[in-house]
């Protein structure tokens, strides 16, 4: 049997995540026939690198999605709100990297290593949502711990890189840093405060309850993906790091746990690396984790201030496993399922 190949659209192809999706499709030898790079008028006609060559960006507003089997959307919630229904109407499966569809009860919210079985819900909606980048790296780590030692509560503080806000945010960090060294200043545009040499406890908009929407996302997404009974408290902070999100995660279990068993569990999770030898100064930081697909765990230790408490430090590339890689892995699951594309399982 000749392996089936698929026509793929990448919406937001000129952005950070879109470029990573294109790169990962090639790296993982995804069976694509044609690739359509799509964006707004601002990027229309630009050429971007792809598969040792270049590809020209087409205009999203004029595109015919009937030509496509799977579309990746990474161009913001307003774009997804308008164009995802059009793609679905044309018979295309959509993997959406924005927050727009995540809490829709008919749309599965997928981390393949955690809840791949929920992809079946997409047979009706034809939409699969990618979770928040910080949620992804946390839940990969916690899934098996929750299965073996039921989690009662999670308290997480994030240290999120500027790449999560896009290329202009990365430029702002660079030029502000350069300006300060030159005794100049550049006022913030992408952020509410100066990002160079600073930390900003404000990601997305503030809600009426005092939380930011980013913090709310981590809470509700954890409940939807892992377990609705888990209580989650999140504080999300933007830090002057170009790429890779870090998290300080405190877990309270319902019952006591064996530390050696925790270590064994975390040492045997696909895509996760327990990098934790503090006496040798070996632990994960963003500088070593960028451009990789691994989720790193460090600083693993009991929290002796509460009963059944555990602390850990989690670092991952937010553009790859936190976004693009997760989306491509979802697409790989889709094409292996007979009920989605009508072929035998590969």
N, C-alpha and C positions, 0 to 999 in steps of 0.2 A: 504494500500500500504506500502511495506517495504521501508524505507528511503534508498536512494542510498548512498553508501560509495565510497570514491575516493582514488586512489593511488597517493601519494604525494612524490615528490623528493625535497630535500633541498640541493642545490649546494652551497658549502661554509659552510657546517654544523658545522665546527669546529671554525668558526669565531664568532665575537661578534654578528652580525646580524643573522647569521644562527642559533645560539643557542637560540636567542630570538624568532625567528620564531617557532622553535620546542616547546618552552615553551608556546607560545601564542596559538598554535594549540590545545594544551591540555587544557589550561585555558578556551578557548572559545568553547570547545567541538566540534571542527570541525569534520565533519563526515569522518574521514580517515579510510581506510581499511589497507593499508600498507604504511609505511614511509621508504623512502630510503635516508639515509644521505650520501652525496657525497662530495669528496674533492680531492685534489691533492695527489701525492705520499707522500708528507711530513706528511700528516695526515692519510694515508691509514692504516686501521686496528685498529686505536685508538677507544676506547670506550668512549662515552659521555652519560651523564644522559639524560633520556627521559621517561616521564610518570611513575615516580617512579621505573624506571628500567634503563637499559643501552641499547644503540644501537651502533652497530659497523659501522664505516665509510667505505664506499665502494669507489673504485677508479672511478673517473669521466670519465676518458678516455676510460674505458671498459664498461660503463653502457649502457644498452638498454632502451632508453626512450619510446619505444612502450609499456612498462609496466606501464606508468605513465599517469595520467589525467592532473595534474597540477605540474609544476616545478617552485620553487622559486630559483632565481639566485642571489647570494650575494658574488661573489668571484672575483670581479674586471672586468673592461671593456674588457680586452683581453680575459678572459675566456668566457664572454658573447658573444663576437664577434665570437669566434670559435664554441661554443657548443649550443648556443640558436638556430641557424638554424638547427642543427642536431635534437634537441628536437622537433622543430616545424615540421620538415620533418616526424617525427615518429608519428605525430598526437597529440602532447602534447601542452597544453596551457602553456605559460611562463609568469611569473610575474618577471620582471627584476629590481633589485634594484641598478644597475649601471647606469652611465650616457650614456652608449653607444647608446641606442635606443631612448632616451628621445625626441630628436628633429626630429626624423624621422616622416614625415608628415602622414605616414600610421599607426603609432603606437600611441594609446591613452596614455596620461600622466595623471594619475588619483590620485586625492585626493577624496575619496568617499563622503565626506561631501560637496564637492565643485562642482564636475563635473562627478558624477557617470554615467550620461547618455552617456558620451563619450565612455564608455566601449564597446558599440555596434561596434565601429571601429575594435575591436579585432576579429570579426567574419572573417575578411579577413586575417589579419596578424598573428593571434593567439598569439600575444605578447602584453603585457601591461607593461608600464614603471612606476616605482615608482619615484616620483620626489625627488629632493634634500631634505635632512632632514630639512634644514632651510626654504626652500620654503613651505613645508607642514605645519609647525606650523604657519607660517605667513598667509597663504591663508585661512586656516580654520577660523582664526580670522576675516579676511577682507571680506570674501565672501558676507555676508549679509549687511555689511556696504556699499559695492559697489552697491549692489542691491537697497538700499534705498537712499544712498547719493553717487552719482557717483564719484569714485576716479580719480583724475587727475594725481597725482604723489606720489610715495613712495620713501622715503629715509630710508634705513635700514643699521644698523651696527650690525654685529653679534659677539657674544662672544662664540666661539665654543669649546666644550670639546674635549679632546684628544681621547675619545672612538670612535669618528667619523673616526679616521684614523686607528683604529684597536688595537689589543691586544699589539703589540710591542710598539706602541705609549704610551699606558697606562703604560707599564713597564718602558719606558724611563722616564716618568714623576716621577714615584715612585723612581726609582734608582738615578736619578739626584737629587731629593729633599733630599733623604737620604745621598747622598754623600756630598752635600753642608753642611748639618748639622754636618757632620764628618770632615769638612774642606778639603774635596777632591773634585774632579771634574770628570764628565763623559762627554766627547764630544758628541754633537748631532749626531744621526744617522738617526732617523725617521723624524727629523725636520731640517730646515736650520739654526736654532739658538737654544740656550738653551731654553727649555720650562719651567723648574722649575723656579718659581718666575719671570716669564717673560710673555710678550704677543707678538705674532708674527703676523704681518699683511700680512700673506702670506699663503693661502690655495690653493692647486693645483698649476699649473704652471702659469707664467705670460704670457699674450698675448701681441701682438704688440702694442695695444692701451693703455697699462699700467694697465689694469684690470687683476685680476687673473681669472682663469677659474671658480672658485667657485662663484665669483661675477657675471660673465657672466651668469652662470647657473641660479642664482636667478632672473636675469633680464628676460632672454628669457623664462624660465619656467612660470613665472608669466603671461607673455603675452599669452603663449599658453593655460594655464589653465583658467585664469580669464578673461582677456580682452587685446587684442593686442594694444589698444589705451592708456593703462596706461604706463606712464614713470616710470622707476625704476632706482635708483642709489644705489648700494650696496658696502659696505666695510666689508670684512670678515676677522675676527681675531681669531687666535687660542690662547686659554687662558689655564692656568694651573689648569684646573678643570677636574676631571676624567670623569664625565658623565653629560649630560643635556646641551643643547644649550640655550643661552639667546640672545634676540634681542632687540635693541632699534629701534622702528619703528616710523617714522614721516610720516603722511599722509596729503596730500593736496586734498581737495574735490573741485569739480567744483562750488558747491553752499554752502551757509551757512548751519549749522546743529544745531540741538537742543541737548545740552549735556545730558539732561535727557533721550532723545530718544536713544542716543548712548549707554548710560548705560543699558537701557532696552534691546536693541538689543544684546549687548555682554553678558548680563545675561541669555540669552535664547538660546544659541548655544550649541547643543549636543557636549559633549566632551571638552567643554571650561568652565573654572571657572574664574570669575572676582574676584580676590583676591586683594582688593585694599582699605585698611584702613590705610593709612600712618601715621595718628596721633597716631595709636596704634602699629606702626612698623610692620604692617601686609602687606606683599607683597611677591611675589614669588622669590625664589632663587634656583639655581641648587641643593643645598644640600637637600631641602625638596621635590624636584620634581622627583628625580630619582626613577626608577622602577615603575612609575605610567603611566597611559594612558591619563591623563588630560593635556590639554594645558592651562597654566595659563596666565592671563592678570593682570598686575599691573601698577602703576604709570600713570593712565589714566588722561590726562589733555589737555586743549587747548594749542596750540602753538600760542602765541600772536604775534610772529614775522612775521607771514604771514597771509594772508586772508584765512579763512576756513581751518585752520591747527589743527591737532590732534597728540598728542604724546602718546605712550604706550610702555610698557615693556612686552615681551612675553618670557615665559620659558616652555620648554617641554623636555621630555626624548627623545633624538635623536635616540636611538637604538630601542625604542618601537614605539611611534606614528610617529617619524621621519623616520622610516624604516620598522621594522618587523610588527608592528600592522597594519600599512597602507596596507602592502602587503597582510596580512591575510584577512583584510576587503575587499580588491579587490577580493580575492578568494571566499569569502562568497557571494559576488554579482554574480560572475560567476556561481556558482552552483545553484543559485536561478532562473536563466534565462533559459527558455526552449530552446531557440535557440542555446545555447552553448553546452549543454549536453543531450538534447532531452527529458528531463523529465518535468512534470508539475511543476509550481512554487511551492515551499515549503510553 
